[in-house]
Amino acid sequence: MTLVFEPEVAQRVKLRLWQVELLKLQRHLESHRMRMIVLFEGRDAAGKGGTIRRATRYMNEKHYRVVALGRPTEEQRSQWYFQRYVAQFPAGGEIVLFDRSWYNRAMVEPIFGFCTDEEYHNFMSGVTGFEKDLVRQGTVLVKLYFSVTKAEQARRFARRLGDPLRQWKFSEVDMQAQDRWDEFTNCKYEMLRRTSTEAAPWVIIRSGDKQRARLNAMRVILNAVDYADRSLDLDFMPDRDIVLSGAEEIALMEAERRHSGRFTD
């Protein structure tokens, strides 16, 4: 017999309440033929995949998709950069969740040499206009960045390597994530500074506590749409210890750099 500890039961009950709200959101999108995109970005092992799995667990599979694109083919590399992402965009009544998105070009690609400097700069110059048009034409766009500390990432990597059921999650890129921590941090800062806009702001999710991160990410997604039949018994206000605006994260990073001369986490 499997024993389930009381805190775990309480967490599942709490999670279920928010999963019910996500179903209401999905029905609202469907009935109003609305389009919604949620981007999940952040370092490896930051908790993106686990949040996506729990957010979509009970959703109607006909009206949502999770998109996780691999490296572009040679043909795709010759196309407009956004083309393969646009091909995955939602129709009316659909929500699409990107497990990493076009922001690969802002972080992973330049660090590992998967794009040229010119391609990187063209992306950073053009992405805000691309997103502004997307939102202007009626798509609800939510940009989540999951933030994890270096120590916590190392702990999660060690757990993956020691667990046969999780070893598949550990990639060649993961192996370099700790060594190239500062490069990722610098790219993160530039990405937030240059691409968090009024039309499409970044929302930071502190993901050291996975359970709280998941629940608060769901709150952010739910708050993006004024959907029908919203529960009056739930507190939709994000936890200020977990959720920050992109502007707040930039200010904290800049203060940290002034104090220590460099970014840390």
C-alpha positions in Angstrom: 0.0 0.0 0.0 1.3 3.4 -0.9 1.3 6.0 1.8 0.4 9.6 0.8 1.5 12.2 3.3 -1.1 14.8 4.4 0.9 17.8 2.9 1.0 16.1 -0.5 -2.8 15.5 -0.3 -3.3 19.1 0.5 -1.2 20.2 -2.4 -3.1 18.1 -4.8 -6.4 19.4 -3.5 -5.2 23.0 -3.9 -3.8 22.3 -7.4 -7.1 20.8 -8.4 -8.9 24.0 -7.6 -6.7 25.9 -10.1 -7.0 23.2 -12.7 -10.8 23.6 -12.5 -10.3 27.3 -13.2 -8.1 26.5 -16.2 -10.9 24.5 -17.6 -13.2 27.4 -17.2 -10.6 29.6 -19.0 -10.4 27.1 -21.8 -14.2 27.0 -22.3 -14.2 30.8 -22.4 -11.6 30.9 -25.1 -13.5 28.3 -27.0 -16.9 30.0 -26.8 -15.5 33.4 -27.7 -13.1 32.1 -30.4 -10.2 33.7 -28.6 -6.5 32.8 -29.3 -4.0 32.5 -26.4 -0.3 31.8 -26.4 1.7 31.1 -23.2 5.5 31.1 -23.4 7.5 29.1 -20.8 11.1 30.3 -20.7 13.9 29.9 -18.2 17.1 27.9 -17.5 17.1 24.1 -17.7 15.5 22.5 -14.7 13.7 25.7 -13.8 10.3 23.9 -13.6 8.8 24.8 -17.0 7.8 21.2 -18.0 6.3 20.3 -14.7 4.2 23.4 -14.7 2.9 22.7 -18.2 2.0 19.1 -17.4 0.0 20.2 -14.4 -1.7 23.1 -16.1 -2.8 21.0 -19.0 -3.6 17.7 -17.2 -7.4 18.0 -17.4 -7.7 20.3 -20.4 -9.7 19.4 -23.5 -7.1 18.0 -25.9 -9.0 19.3 -28.9 -8.4 22.9 -27.9 -4.9 23.1 -26.6 -1.4 22.2 -27.8 2.0 22.0 -26.1 4.8 23.0 -28.6 8.4 22.1 -28.0 10.4 22.6 -31.2 13.8 21.1 -31.7 16.7 22.6 -33.6 15.6 24.1 -37.0 16.3 22.1 -40.2 18.5 23.6 -42.9 15.4 24.5 -44.8 13.9 26.2 -41.7 17.2 28.1 -41.2 16.7 29.7 -44.6 13.2 30.9 -43.7 12.0 33.9 -41.8 13.0 33.1 -38.2 9.5 33.3 -36.8 8.0 31.2 -39.6 8.2 27.8 -37.9 6.7 29.3 -34.7 3.9 31.1 -36.5 3.0 27.7 -38.1 2.1 26.5 -34.5 0.0 29.5 -33.5 -3.5 28.9 -32.2 -6.7 29.1 -34.1 -9.8 30.7 -32.6 -10.8 29.0 -29.4 -7.4 27.4 -28.8 -4.5 27.9 -26.4 -0.9 27.0 -27.3 1.8 26.6 -24.7 5.4 26.9 -25.9 7.9 24.9 -23.9 10.7 27.3 -25.0 9.8 29.6 -27.8 11.3 32.1 -30.3 13.3 33.4 -27.3 15.7 30.5 -28.0 17.4 33.1 -30.1 17.8 35.5 -27.2 19.6 33.0 -24.9 20.4 29.4 -25.9 21.3 30.1 -29.6 23.9 32.9 -29.1 25.5 31.2 -26.1 26.1 27.9 -28.0 26.8 29.4 -31.4 23.6 28.2 -33.0 23.0 31.7 -34.5 25.3 34.5 -35.8 25.7 37.8 -34.1 23.7 39.4 -36.9 20.9 37.0 -36.4 20.8 37.6 -32.7 20.8 41.4 -33.1 18.1 41.2 -35.9 15.9 39.2 -33.5 16.3 41.5 -30.6 15.5 44.5 -32.8 12.4 42.9 -34.3 10.8 40.7 -31.7 9.0 43.5 -29.9 7.3 44.7 -33.1 6.3 41.1 -33.9 4.7 40.7 -30.5 3.0 44.0 -30.6 1.3 43.1 -33.9 0.4 39.7 -32.5 -1.4 41.3 -29.5 -2.9 44.1 -31.5 -4.6 41.5 -33.7 -6.2 39.9 -30.7 -4.0 37.1 -29.5 -3.6 36.9 -25.7 0.2 36.6 -25.1 1.6 35.6 -21.7 5.4 35.4 -21.3 6.6 33.5 -18.2 10.3 33.3 -17.2 11.0 30.7 -14.6 14.0 31.8 -12.4 16.0 29.2 -10.5 19.2 29.7 -8.5 22.5 28.1 -9.5 22.6 25.9 -6.4 19.0 24.7 -7.0 19.7 24.0 -10.6 22.8 21.9 -9.6 20.7 20.0 -7.1 18.0 19.2 -9.7 20.6 18.1 -12.2 22.1 15.7 -9.6 18.7 14.3 -9.0 18.1 13.7 -12.7 21.5 12.0 -13.1 20.8 9.7 -10.1 17.3 8.7 -11.2 16.9 6.3 -14.1 13.4 7.6 -14.7 14.7 11.2 -15.1 18.1 10.7 -16.8 16.5 11.3 -20.3 15.9 14.9 -19.2 19.6 15.6 -19.0 21.0 16.8 -22.3 24.4 17.9 -23.7 23.3 21.5 -23.3 22.5 20.8 -19.6 26.0 19.6 -19.0 27.3 23.1 -19.8 24.6 25.1 -18.0 26.4 25.4 -14.8 29.8 26.3 -16.4 28.1 28.9 -18.6 25.9 30.3 -15.8 27.1 33.9 -16.2 26.6 33.9 -19.9 23.0 32.8 -19.4 22.5 35.5 -16.8 23.9 38.3 -19.1 21.6 37.1 -21.9 18.6 36.9 -19.5 19.3 40.5 -18.5 19.5 41.8 -22.1 16.4 39.8 -23.0 14.3 41.2 -20.2 15.6 44.8 -20.6 15.0 44.9 -24.4 11.8 42.7 -24.8 9.6 43.3 -21.8 7.1 45.8 -23.2 3.8 47.3 -22.3 2.1 45.1 -25.0 4.0 41.9 -24.0 5.6 42.1 -20.6 7.7 39.4 -19.0 6.5 37.9 -15.8 9.1 36.3 -13.5 8.3 33.1 -11.6 10.7 32.3 -8.7 10.7 28.5 -9.0 12.8 27.4 -6.0 9.6 26.0 -4.5 8.1 24.0 -7.4 4.6 23.8 -5.9 4.2 27.5 -5.2 5.7 28.3 -8.6 3.2 26.1 -10.4 0.2 27.6 -8.6 1.4 31.1 -9.2 2.1 30.5 -12.8 -1.5 29.3 -13.2 -2.7 32.5 -11.4 -0.8 34.6 -13.9 -2.3 32.7 -16.9 -5.8 32.9 -15.5 -5.5 36.7 -14.8 -4.7 37.3 -18.4 -8.3 36.7 -19.5 -11.5 37.9 -17.9 -13.2 34.6 -18.2 -16.7 33.6 -17.2 -17.7 31.9 -13.9 -14.5 32.8 -12.1 -14.5 31.3 -8.6 -15.2 33.8 -5.8 -13.5 31.6 -3.2 -10.0 31.7 -4.6 -7.4 34.3 -4.2 -6.1 35.2 -7.7 -3.5 37.7 -6.4 0.0 36.3 -7.2 2.3 35.7 -4.3 4.8 38.6 -4.2 7.5 36.3 -3.0 7.1 34.2 -6.2 5.9 36.5 -9.0 7.7 39.7 -10.1 7.3 41.8 -13.2 10.1 42.0 -15.7 10.8 45.6 -14.7 11.2 44.5 -11.0 13.6 41.8 -12.0 15.7 44.1 -14.1 15.9 46.6 -11.2 17.0 43.8 -8.8 19.6 42.6 -11.2 21.0 46.1 -11.8 21.1 46.8 -8.0 23.0 43.5 -7.6 25.5 44.4 -10.2 26.1 47.8 -8.6 26.7 46.2 -5.3 28.9 43.3 -6.3 30.2 44.3 -9.7 28.4 41.4 -11.5 25.2 39.5 -11.7 25.0 36.4 -9.6 21.7 34.5 -9.9 
